[in-house]
């Protein structure tokens, strides 16, 4: 499958809303789980896979109907963007998670690393095969990035953070090669935690990302954001990333950024002139569906900093926590806006 040949192709960051009949959305809304949250699923184990398949088809069709050029599987089978992959690896004690306490006092259950991190089996391979069978559009699949996974776990085995991140990177790389062989047109790493701990990220995040992408020949993306709009209020989001220019040294061809809700200063993109930019133009903290005109203005603003042939149009972040009708409306308006601006510059 070839990627969209026209300017300003549209995509999603990854997730799409899971239906209420499949998951307990009230339970889901309370956290972004690091360990497994099996109680979230409303369908029993015997029928869960079939139910997830059906919901995935719904997500794919919504993206297609909205006009998205590069679709995903909506991450429908995941409890969070990272925990399904991270907890499937060898070296993780899934029965006895650790509790870490944030500076705010919030307690979070996280995986405990008690042995060598290794990929025991493919985790998302069936997801990619299912997506490939069910769309004729370009298909993207996402993986949690190695630096982010290393920051979402309690290290009780490796000598330091870098060794842990590099072990996660090797596991991600094994998975990415399987996903490429299964027909992925784009592979994306989600690395939001590089902005949580930029000093540590400067030491080894780029090294870990490049190890995770080693040998991958399809287009690759690194996504970073300030957190889901449903979890992190827009008023607390800064207008700039503390770790962004450093991503110029990654082998990823694209960098995906949240820009609409935090009203990001796009001047920082000058440091990424060799990369394509997946620009967030949907404010997922706004419960209203923005008009195509509003979104078109955001795209035009992006074009002041990024050439049209280097700009990919996307939401700010995953849409997992949104009402489905709102998510669909926003995607449809985004695709209409991209078509409008495309017509102005082609």
TIZA-706584 format. One record per residue (C-alpha): residue in three letters; y, x, z. Coordinates in steps of 0.25 Angstrom, whole numbers, plus 2048, in hexadecimal, padded with zeros to 3 digits. Example, Ala and Ser with C-alpha at 12.3 -4.5 7.8 and 13.67 -1.06 7.14 Angstrom:
ALA7EE83181F
SER7FC83781D
END
This chain:
UNK800800800
UNK80E8067FC
UNK81A804805
UNK8257FB800
UNK82C8017F5
UNK8397FA7F7
UNK8457FF7FF
UNK8467FB80E
UNK8377F7810
UNK8357EE81C
UNK82B7F0827
UNK8287ED836
UNK8277F7841
UNK8197F3845
UNK8177E684E
UNK8187D884B
UNK8177CC855
UNK8097C985A
UNK8077BA85A
UNK8077B3868
UNK7F97AE865
UNK7F47BC864
UNK7FC7C3870
UNK8027BF87D
UNK8107C2878
UNK8167C0886
UNK80D7CA88C
UNK8107D3880
UNK81F7D2883
UNK81E7D9890
UNK81B7E788B
UNK8177F0880
UNK8097F4885
UNK805802885
UNK7F77FF88A
UNK7EE7F3885
UNK7F37E5888
UNK7E67DD884
UNK7EB7D188B
UNK7F67CF881
UNK7EC7CA877
UNK7EA7BB877
UNK7DD7BB86E
UNK7D07C0874
UNK7C97CD870
UNK7BF7C7867
UNK7CA7C085E
UNK7D57CA860
UNK7D47D3854
UNK7D37C784B
UNK7DF7C1851
UNK7E77CE850
UNK7E37CE841
UNK7E87C083F
UNK7F57C3846
UNK7F77D083E
UNK7F67C9831
UNK8017BF836
UNK80A7CB839
UNK8077D282C
UNK80A7C5824
UNK8177C382C
UNK81C7D1828
UNK8187CE81A
UNK81F7C1819
UNK82B7C7820
UNK82B7D1814
UNK8277DE81C
UNK8247E9812
UNK81C7F281C
UNK8147E9825
UNK80B7EC832
UNK8007E5839
UNK80B7E0843
UNK8037E884E
UNK7FD7DB852
UNK7F17E2858
UNK7F97EA862
UNK7FD7E7870
UNK8087F186E
UNK80C7FB863
UNK80580786A
UNK7FB802874
UNK7F07FE86A
UNK7EF80C864
UNK7F2814871
UNK7E780D879
UNK7DC80E86F
UNK7DC81D86F
UNK7D3826877
UNK7D882D883
UNK7DF820888
UNK7DB819894
UNK7DD80B891
UNK7D680589D
UNK7E080D8A7
UNK7EE80D8A2
UNK7F98148A9
UNK80680E8AE
UNK8138158AB
UNK8208118B2
UNK82D8118A9
UNK83A8158AF
UNK83D8068B0
UNK8318048B9
UNK8297FD8AE
UNK81B8008AF
UNK8138018A2
UNK8048038A0
UNK80180E896
UNK7F4815891
UNK7EF821898
UNK7EB82D890
UNK7DF833897
UNK7D883A88C
UNK7DA84087E
UNK7E1836875
UNK7D9833869
UNK7D782885F
UNK7C9822861
UNK7CA818856
UNK7D481284C
UNK7DD808853
UNK7E6802848
UNK7DD80483C
UNK7D87F683B
UNK7E67F183D
UNK7EB7F9831
UNK7DF7F5829
UNK7E27E682C
UNK7F07E8828
UNK7ED7EF81B
UNK7E37E3818
UNK7EE7D981B
UNK7FA7DD814
UNK7FD7E3806
UNK80B7E880B
UNK80D7F6810
UNK8077F781E
UNK80B7FF82A
UNK804802837
UNK80A807844
UNK80481184F
UNK80A81485C
UNK81082285C
UNK80A82E863
UNK81683186C
UNK818823870
UNK809821874
UNK80A82E87C
UNK816828883
UNK80F81B886
UNK80382188D
UNK80082889A
UNK7FC836897
UNK7F083B8A0
UNK7E9845896
UNK7F284D88D
UNK7FB859892
UNK80885388D
UNK80F848885
UNK80E84F878
UNK7FF851879
UNK7FD84287C
UNK80783F870
UNK7FF848867
UNK7F284286B
UNK7F7834868
UNK7FD83985A
UNK7EF83E856
UNK7E9830859
UNK7F4829851
UNK7F2832846
UNK7E382F845
UNK7E7820845
UNK7F282283B
UNK7E8828831
UNK7DF81D832
UNK7EA813830
UNK7EF81A824
UNK7E181A81E
UNK7E180B821
UNK7ED808818
UNK7F980A821
UNK80580C818
UNK80E810824
UNK80A815831
UNK81481483D
UNK81581B84A
UNK81C813855
UNK82381D85E
UNK82D816866
UNK82C81F872
UNK83282B86C
UNK83F825870
UNK83A82287E
UNK838831881
UNK840839876
UNK83F84687E
UNK83084687E
UNK830840870
UNK83784C86B
UNK82D855870
UNK821850868
UNK823842863
UNK825846854
UNK819850855
UNK81084485A
UNK81583B84F
UNK813845844
UNK80584784A
UNK80283884A
UNK80783783B
UNK800844836
UNK7F9842829
UNK7FE834827
UNK803832818
UNK808823818
UNK81682181D
UNK81882282C
UNK82281D836
UNK826820844
UNK82C81484B
UNK835815857
UNK83D80A85F
UNK84380786C
UNK8397FD870
UNK8357EE86C
UNK8417E586D
UNK83A7DC876
UNK8377E7880
UNK8447EF87F
UNK8517E887E
UNK85B7EC873
UNK8667EF87D
UNK85E7FA882
UNK85B801875
UNK86380D871
UNK86A80F864
UNK86381C861
UNK855822862
UNK85482F86B
UNK848833862
UNK84A830853
UNK84F83C84C
UNK843844851
UNK83A83B848
UNK83F84283C
UNK83584C83F
UNK82984283E
UNK820841832
UNK822832832
UNK82A82D825
UNK83182282C
UNK83882083A
UNK83981183F
UNK84480E848
UNK849802850
UNK85880084C
UNK85C7F284C
UNK85B7EE85B
UNK8617FA861
UNK86B7FB855
UNK86780A853
UNK87081484E
UNK86A817840
UNK87282483F
UNK86682B846
UNK85E828839
UNK865834833
UNK85B83D83A
UNK84F836833
UNK854837825
UNK84683C820
UNK83F82F825
UNK83F821821
UNK84481882C
UNK83E80B830
UNK84A804835
UNK84A7F983F
UNK8537EE83B
UNK84D7E2843
UNK8527E0851
UNK8467DC858
UNK84E7D9865
UNK8567CE85E
UNK84E7C185E
UNK8557BC852
UNK8507BE844
UNK85B7C783E
UNK8607C3831
UNK85D7CB824
UNK86C7CE823
UNK86C7D4831
UNK8607DD82E
UNK8657E1821
UNK8717E6827
UNK8687EF831
UNK8617F4824
UNK86E7F781D
UNK8737FF82A
UNK866807829
UNK86880A81B
UNK87581181F
UNK86C81C826
UNK85F81B81E
UNK85D81B80F
UNK85780E80A
UNK84A815805
UNK84881A814
UNK84A80D81B
UNK83F80481F
UNK8437F7826
UNK83C7F2832
UNK83E7EB840
UNK8427F384C
UNK8357F3852
UNK8287EC853
UNK8297DD854
UNK81D7DA85D
UNK8267D3868
UNK82D7CA85F
UNK82B7BB85C
UNK8237BB84F
UNK82D7B2848
UNK8387BB84B
UNK8317C7847
UNK82E7C1839
UNK83C7BC837
UNK8427CA83A
UNK8387D1831
UNK83B7C7826
UNK84A7C9828
UNK8487D8828
UNK8417D781A
UNK84C7CE814
UNK8567D8819
UNK84F7E4813
UNK84E7DD806
UNK85D7DA806
UNK8617E8809
UNK8567ED7FF
UNK85D7E57F4
UNK86B7EB7F8
UNK8667F97F6
UNK85C7F87EB
END
